[in-house]
Amino acid sequence: MRLVLLGLPGVGKGTQASLIARESNTPHYSTGDIFREILKSSSLLSRKVAKYVNEGELVPDDIVFEMVKKFIAGDEVNANGWVLDGFPRNKRQAEMLDDLLEEESHRLNFAIHLTVSRNILVNRLYGRRVCSNCGAIYNLSMNPTQKEGICDKCGGMLERRKDDSKETILKRISIFESEFLPLRKYYQDQGILIEVNGESRVQDVFNQIKERLEIGQERRN
């Protein structure tokens, strides 16, 4: 099964994508992880990406797609599908993904949209902390570390991302919402959009997703 997780920053896409991937025994690819992996290399693609990142600009769709394609295209690891979060972010990226899948005689099964109210989202993002060493993500209220300020996985120091100020968070939400409406309609028109309320506990949200996927599969079979 090939799935994409959609939603505003902070809705829990990465968490739910990991749970789905574990349950279905398929790879989970996050654009954040993909970016970090690409930037570690000394390839031409890495230099292209670094140019935009260092200048604080959005990486163009074509380059983002080139990065994602390196991980999800072909490969026996992906034979049974994958779970992708952070991509696509707009309709053009969705069309590029569909074209790639068509070339490989595959299709996207479902697009899962996690919804969370703006107030809750701002509080989640403002309380987010990231490990400066391994990139693991925590939240002061929802997913705190065992030892304050220290990563549970590698012992690295936690920090707040520069773009997690309240002003920047609201700006990012506005930009995302304007780009997301056409993307939502794109998948809705295909009949593969699943919308799930992401405000509940992690396990409750996951249970909702599993139930909706089972119903969706029955309808499409």
N, C-alpha and C positions, 0 to 999 in steps of 0.2 A: 504494500500500500504506500502511495506517495501523498504526503500531507504537507501543507504549509500552515504555520501559525501566524495569525495576523493580530494587530492591536497596537495601541499606543505604547510608548516606552513605559515600563513599569507595571504592565498588566499581568505579567507572569508567563510570558511566552516561553522563555527558556526553561523554566521549571516544569511546565506542563509538557513541553516537547521532550524533555528528558524522560519523564514518566511514560509517555506514549511510546517512545523508542524502546525503553526497557521492556514494557509490556508486550510489544509486537516484535521484539528482537530485530530491530532495524536500526541503522545508523542515524544519529542526530547531528545535524549540521547547523551551527549558529553563525550568522554572518560576523558577529563579534569575534568568535574563535577563528573563523576563516581569515579575517583581517589580520589578527595577531600572527597567525601561522605564515601568511604571505609576507608580512613585514619582517619576519625573522630571516627570510632568504635574501639573496643578493641578485635576484632575477630582474629582468626588465619589467615584469609586472609589479614587482615590489617597488621598484624606483618610481613607476607611474603613480602607484597608490600613495607612496610617501610624499610625493610632491603636493598632492591635494591635502593630505592629512596635516603636514607641517605648516601649510598656509591657512589652515582652518576652514577649508572649503569642502563642499560636498563632493564625494567621488562620483563622477558621471556614471549613468546607468550602464553604458557599454563596458566600462572597466569593472564595475561591481559584478556584472553578469559573467565577465571573463573569469573573475575570481571564483564565483560560485560554481561555474561550469567545471572547473578543475576538480572539484570535490564530488559532484553529483552525477556527472556524465559517465556512461560506460561502467567498467570495473565490476568484477564479480561481487565485491562487497555490497554493491548497490542493486544486485539482481532482484532482491525481494522488496526494494523500495527504500524510502528514507523519510525522515521528518526534518523539515527545514523551518527555522525561525529567523526573522529579520529580513527575509526576502520572500516575495517581492514587496516593495514599499509603494509602488505606484502601478498604474495600468500598463505602462510601457514595459516595465520589468516583468509583469505577469504574462504579457504577450510573448516576450523573449523566452520565458520559461516554457510556455506551451509549445513554441516552435521547436525548442530543443527536445522536448519529450516526444513530439510527433516524429522527429527524425529518428528517434530510437524506438518507435512503435509503442510508446507508453503514453499515459495520460495522468493528469493530476486527479486523484480520487476526491479529496476534500480540502477546502480552505476553512480553517477554524478561526473564527473571530472572537477573541476574548474582550468582553466589555466591562469597563470599570468607570464609575463616576469621576468627574474631574477633580473634586475635592479629595477623594480617597487617593487618586493617582498622584496628586501633588505631594501629599503626605508620605506616600510610599517612596517616591523618588527622592524627596528631601532627606529621608532616613536611610537611603541606600549608601552602602559602603563597599568599596572594591579593594581586593588584595593587590598591593603594589607589586607583588612578586608573581603570582600565578593567575591573577585576573578573576578569581572566584568572587561571586557577588553575594552580599548579605544585606539584611535590613534590620535596623535597630529595634523595631517593634515586632516584625513578622518572622524574621529569621536571623536572630542575633548569634554571635559566636559564643563559644563556651567561655573564652577569656576575652574580656573587653578590649577591642582594638587589635586583636591578633587572629589571623586566619586559622581556622580549624584544620585546613588541609595541609598547609606548608609552613605555618608559623610566621608568615610575612605580615607586615604592618598594613592595617586597613586605612583607606583614605577616601574622602569624598571627591567624586569626579568634579572637575572644574565646571562642567555643563550641568551640574545638579543644583545650581542656585535657583531660588523660586522664580525669579524673573526669567531665567533661561528656560526653565521647565515649562512655564506657561507659553513661551514663544514656540518651543518645540511642539507642544500639544496643538497649537493653532496651525502650524505648518503641516503637521501630520494629518490633521482633520481635513484640510483643504485637498491634500493629495489622496486621502483614503476614500473619499466618497465615490470617485469613478472606479477605483479598485474593487470596492465592495459590490458595486453594481455589476461589474464585469463577472465576478464569480457567482453573484446571485442569478444573473441571466443564464449561466451555465447549469444552474441547479445544484451546485456543489458547496454552497456556503452554509456553514454551521455556526450559529451564534450562541455563545455560552456566557452567562454572567460570571465574571471572574472575581467577584467581591467576597465569595465564601472562603472557607478554609481550603488549603491546597488539595487535600484528599477529596473534599466535596466537589470541587471544580473538576478534578480528574474523573470522578465517578460520572458527572454530567457528560463529560466529553465521551467517555466509553459508551454510555447509553445512546448518545446521539449518533456516534459512529456506527453502532450496531443497527440502529433504525435506518440510517442512511444507506448502509450496505444492502439491507433487505429491500429497500425501495428501488435501488439501482440494479438489483439482480433480476 
